[in-house]
Amino acid sequence: KLLFVRAHASRSIKPYIDTPETCLLFSVCRPCLTLSSPLSCGDHGQEWRGGQKTSPLRISSPQVPAIFFSGFWQSTLVLNCPSVNIVCVCVCDILTVLLYACAFLFLAASYTDSSDDETSPRDKQQKNSKGNGDFCIKNIKQADFGRREIEIAEQEMPALMALRKRAQGEKPLAGAKVVGCTHITAQTAVLMETLSALGAQCRWAACNIYSTQNEVAAALAEGGFSVFAWKGESEDDFWWCIDRCVNVEGWQPNMILDDGGDLTHWIYKKYPNMFKKIKGIVEESVTGVHRLYQLSKAGKLCVPAMNVNDSVTKQKFDNLYCCRESILDGLKRTTDVMFGGKQVVVCGYGEVGKGCCAALKAMGSIVYVTEIDPICALQACMDGFRLVKLNEVIRQVDIVITCTGNKNVVVREYLDRMKNGCIVCNMGHSNTEIDVASLRTPELTWERVRSQVDHVIWPDGKRIVLLAEGRLLNLSCSTVPTFVLSITATTQALALIELYNAPEGRYKQDVYLLPKKMDEYVASLHLPTFDAHLTELSDEQAKYLGLNKNGPFKPNYYR
């Protein structure tokens, strides 16, 4: 007999086979995961061992239709694993297998990235099930898969779900028209749907050409959101998508939610008159905040802006804990690198740098740090890291990670001096930290290894491994922890509510930090997840400290 395995997964699968039967593996999805042996059918407790199932069982799967052909198929079993759908079929005729394999691959519905579809979404005419076509995404047919990812994210975003419940009777964003430019992921989708539940209308584009989850964008489009984004946009596509969000007849935004400042920049450049109706800007990233402060200093900031990046709930949670977990995920998925004993230099010891260094140190890496700020530099030294200049270690390190928010941190001079096989990546928001443009010269050869992984080869044969073309590693090449993004997303939502409902005159044309009372409120919404119980001040204690019993407990200047 021949065991024929048709695998559906988000990752390549190495099935467990301990008998001499031939196994054909047709992998149709993006390569990411190795499934350990034996293959099991999850909660049903049935397993394949030695080519035999432990008991007769047939399980149907909504993602993988079972196909039966009389005469040749002796038995068919669909196994439903937590993250893998597998159809195992015992057959008698090899030619029949190959013939029906082609039919199976054509007919079976599966999740795919559609990255091999060369047709630009801009050239497609797509409509959702309600006939609406005001969106531009990769493939609307992926909507069901995206919806399932969003449902998973909702379970890890308790504060946003709490906001939805509390807003059932009131709509604090009624009349708000929010135009957004952020990473389009399952977590962002939960935020967008929360804003909609609070009464807002939303139009959205991606702030990064590699971070969009196509299936999530499809789910949003199917849900009626005007989304213009897909993974692998060109630079021209990027600005076209932003323009489609902003430049639409009969709809003008009155709130901006930005991540990096590109949307704000585009409106200033192309549609400055729109700021007459815009009530405020909410900015998440350090890059975008720098741009806002520059506008404010030059007297060109037309509306109030809320600096979410420097809120306590962003700095001390998203920047630190998110990067502490996702840096390892991004490097492992792209390079399969072993961290133990590797020499790594992390450029910048802010909250992002602290998270990256802590993770790498815990894995046994030898970590160096570069810094310009003596306070952060002293923190790095007291945390046990050696503070160096980049040129002192550039020849010996195995991995270079930038997380400064600056530009030209790793320039061509340093790239030329790196050792063969050095991995270069960026954990900051912008793609300006690594001078990638200097590598696009005739004497250097670019070789695509896999998605978001390139070899840049020098004439003498030396090569470096460049990840995501110098763009944000974790969201371009892997994923990020949903729970910590819930904290940031809730902060963004509250910032929008505050700016939109603020009485005239409360906020001037300047950049503001979120009030500490709101920071503490965001944190309190997440505590029930851990069954955490806050201690309450007595009246005497509150009087002694000069605080309100209900907070805020930190001054506004606390960061």
Secondary structure in CASP SS format (residue, H / E / C, confidence):
PFRMAT SS
TARGET T0000
AUTHOR 0000-0000-0000
METHOD secondary structure of the structure
MODEL  1
K C 1.00
L E 1.00
L E 1.00
F E 1.00
V E 1.00
R E 1.00
A E 1.00
H E 1.00
A E 1.00
S C 1.00
R C 1.00
S C 1.00
I C 1.00
K C 1.00
P C 1.00
Y C 1.00
I C 1.00
D C 1.00
T C 1.00
P C 1.00
E C 1.00
T C 1.00
C E 1.00
L E 1.00
L E 1.00
F E 1.00
S E 1.00
V C 1.00
C C 1.00
R C 1.00
P C 1.00
C C 1.00
L C 1.00
T C 1.00
L C 1.00
S C 1.00
S C 1.00
P C 1.00
L C 1.00
S E 1.00
C C 1.00
G H 1.00
D H 1.00
H H 1.00
G C 1.00
Q C 1.00
E E 1.00
W E 1.00
R E 1.00
G C 1.00
G C 1.00
Q E 1.00
K E 1.00
T C 1.00
S C 1.00
P C 1.00
L C 1.00
R C 1.00
I C 1.00
S C 1.00
S C 1.00
P C 1.00
Q C 1.00
V C 1.00
P C 1.00
A C 1.00
I C 1.00
F C 1.00
F C 1.00
S C 1.00
G C 1.00
F C 1.00
W C 1.00
Q C 1.00
S E 1.00
T E 1.00
L E 1.00
V E 1.00
L E 1.00
N E 1.00
C C 1.00
P C 1.00
S C 1.00
V E 1.00
N E 1.00
I E 1.00
V E 1.00
C E 1.00
V E 1.00
C E 1.00
V E 1.00
C C 1.00
D C 1.00
I H 1.00
L H 1.00
T H 1.00
V H 1.00
L H 1.00
L H 1.00
Y H 1.00
A H 1.00
C H 1.00
A H 1.00
F H 1.00
L H 1.00
F H 1.00
L H 1.00
A C 1.00
A C 1.00
S C 1.00
Y C 1.00
T C 1.00
D C 1.00
S C 1.00
S C 1.00
D C 1.00
D C 1.00
E C 1.00
T C 1.00
S C 1.00
P H 1.00
R H 1.00
D H 1.00
K C 1.00
Q C 1.00
Q C 1.00
K C 1.00
N C 1.00
S C 1.00
K C 1.00
G C 1.00
N C 1.00
G C 1.00
D C 1.00
F C 1.00
C E 1.00
I C 1.00
K C 1.00
N C 1.00
I H 1.00
K H 1.00
Q H 1.00
A H 1.00
D H 1.00
F H 1.00
G H 1.00
R H 1.00
R H 1.00
E H 1.00
I H 1.00
E H 1.00
I H 1.00
A H 1.00
E H 1.00
Q H 1.00
E C 1.00
M C 1.00
P H 1.00
A H 1.00
L H 1.00
M H 1.00
A H 1.00
L H 1.00
R H 1.00
K H 1.00
R H 1.00
A C 1.00
Q C 1.00
G C 1.00
E C 1.00
K C 1.00
P C 1.00
L C 1.00
A C 1.00
G C 1.00
A C 1.00
K E 1.00
V E 1.00
V E 1.00
G E 1.00
C E 1.00
T E 1.00
H C 1.00
I C 1.00
T C 1.00
A H 1.00
Q H 1.00
T H 1.00
A H 1.00
V H 1.00
L H 1.00
M H 1.00
E H 1.00
T H 1.00
L H 1.00
S H 1.00
A H 1.00
L C 1.00
G C 1.00
A C 1.00
Q E 1.00
C E 1.00
R E 1.00
W E 1.00
A E 1.00
A E 1.00
C C 1.00
N C 1.00
I C 1.00
Y C 1.00
S C 1.00
T C 1.00
Q C 1.00
N H 1.00
E H 1.00
V H 1.00
A H 1.00
A H 1.00
A H 1.00
L H 1.00
A H 1.00
E H 1.00
G C 1.00
G C 1.00
F C 1.00
S E 1.00
V E 1.00
F E 1.00
A C 1.00
W C 1.00
K C 1.00
G C 1.00
E C 1.00
S C 1.00
E H 1.00
D H 1.00
D H 1.00
F H 1.00
W H 1.00
W H 1.00
C H 1.00
I H 1.00
D H 1.00
R H 1.00
C H 1.00
V H 1.00
N C 1.00
V E 1.00
E C 1.00
G C 1.00
W E 1.00
Q C 1.00
P C 1.00
N C 1.00
M E 1.00
I E 1.00
L E 1.00
D E 1.00
D C 1.00
G C 1.00
G C 1.00
D H 1.00
L H 1.00
T H 1.00
H H 1.00
W H 1.00
I H 1.00
Y H 1.00
K H 1.00
K H 1.00
Y C 1.00
P H 1.00
N H 1.00
M H 1.00
F H 1.00
K H 1.00
K C 1.00
I C 1.00
K C 1.00
G E 1.00
I E 1.00
V E 1.00
E E 1.00
E C 1.00
S C 1.00
V H 1.00
T H 1.00
G H 1.00
V H 1.00
H H 1.00
R H 1.00
L H 1.00
Y H 1.00
Q H 1.00
L H 1.00
S H 1.00
K H 1.00
A C 1.00
G C 1.00
K C 1.00
L C 1.00
C C 1.00
V C 1.00
P C 1.00
A E 1.00
M E 1.00
N E 1.00
V C 1.00
N C 1.00
D C 1.00
S C 1.00
V H 1.00
T H 1.00
K H 1.00
Q H 1.00
K H 1.00
F H 1.00
D H 1.00
N H 1.00
L H 1.00
Y H 1.00
C H 1.00
C H 1.00
R H 1.00
E H 1.00
S H 1.00
I H 1.00
L H 1.00
D H 1.00
G H 1.00
L H 1.00
K H 1.00
R H 1.00
T H 1.00
T H 1.00
D C 1.00
V C 1.00
M C 1.00
F C 1.00
G C 1.00
G C 1.00
K C 1.00
Q E 1.00
V E 1.00
V E 1.00
V E 1.00
C E 1.00
G C 1.00
Y C 1.00
G C 1.00
E H 1.00
V H 1.00
G H 1.00
K H 1.00
G H 1.00
C H 1.00
C H 1.00
A H 1.00
A H 1.00
L H 1.00
K H 1.00
A H 1.00
M C 1.00
G C 1.00
S C 1.00
I E 1.00
V E 1.00
Y E 1.00
V E 1.00
T E 1.00
E C 1.00
I C 1.00
D C 1.00
P H 1.00
I H 1.00
C H 1.00
A H 1.00
L H 1.00
Q H 1.00
A H 1.00
C H 1.00
M H 1.00
D C 1.00
G C 1.00
F C 1.00
R E 1.00
L E 1.00
V C 1.00
K C 1.00
L H 1.00
N H 1.00
E H 1.00
V H 1.00
I C 1.00
R C 1.00
Q C 1.00
V C 1.00
D C 1.00
I E 1.00
V E 1.00
I E 1.00
T E 1.00
C C 1.00
T C 1.00
G C 1.00
N C 1.00
K C 1.00
N C 1.00
V C 1.00
V E 1.00
V C 1.00
R H 1.00
E H 1.00
Y H 1.00
L H 1.00
D H 1.00
R H 1.00
M C 1.00
K C 1.00
N C 1.00
G C 1.00
C C 1.00
I E 1.00
V E 1.00
C E 1.00
N E 1.00
M C 1.00
G C 1.00
H C 1.00
S C 1.00
N C 1.00
T C 1.00
E C 1.00
I E 1.00
D C 1.00
V H 1.00
A H 1.00
S H 1.00
L H 1.00
R C 1.00
T C 1.00
P C 1.00
E C 1.00
L C 1.00
T E 1.00
W E 1.00
E E 1.00
R E 1.00
V E 1.00
R E 1.00
S C 1.00
Q C 1.00
V E 1.00
D E 1.00
H E 1.00
V E 1.00
I E 1.00
W C 1.00
P C 1.00
D C 1.00
G C 1.00
K C 1.00
R E 1.00
I E 1.00
V E 1.00
L E 1.00
L E 1.00
A H 1.00
E H 1.00
G H 1.00
R C 1.00
L E 1.00
L H 1.00
N H 1.00
L H 1.00
S H 1.00
C H 1.00
S C 1.00
T C 1.00
V C 1.00
P C 1.00
T H 1.00
F H 1.00
V H 1.00
L H 1.00
S H 1.00
I H 1.00
T H 1.00
A H 1.00
T H 1.00
T H 1.00
Q H 1.00
A H 1.00
L H 1.00
A H 1.00
L H 1.00
I H 1.00
E H 1.00
L H 1.00
Y H 1.00
N H 1.00
A C 1.00
P C 1.00
E C 1.00
G C 1.00
R C 1.00
Y C 1.00
K C 1.00
Q C 1.00
D C 1.00
V E 1.00
Y E 1.00
L E 1.00
L C 1.00
P C 1.00
K H 1.00
K H 1.00
M H 1.00
D H 1.00
E H 1.00
Y H 1.00
V H 1.00
A H 1.00
S H 1.00
L H 1.00
H H 1.00
L H 1.00
P H 1.00
T H 1.00
F H 1.00
D C 1.00
A C 1.00
H C 1.00
L C 1.00
T C 1.00
E C 1.00
L C 1.00
S C 1.00
D H 1.00
E H 1.00
Q H 1.00
A H 1.00
K H 1.00
Y H 1.00
L H 1.00
G C 1.00
L C 1.00
N C 1.00
K C 1.00
N C 1.00
G C 1.00
P C 1.00
F C 1.00
K C 1.00
P C 1.00
N C 1.00
Y C 1.00
Y C 1.00
R C 1.00
END
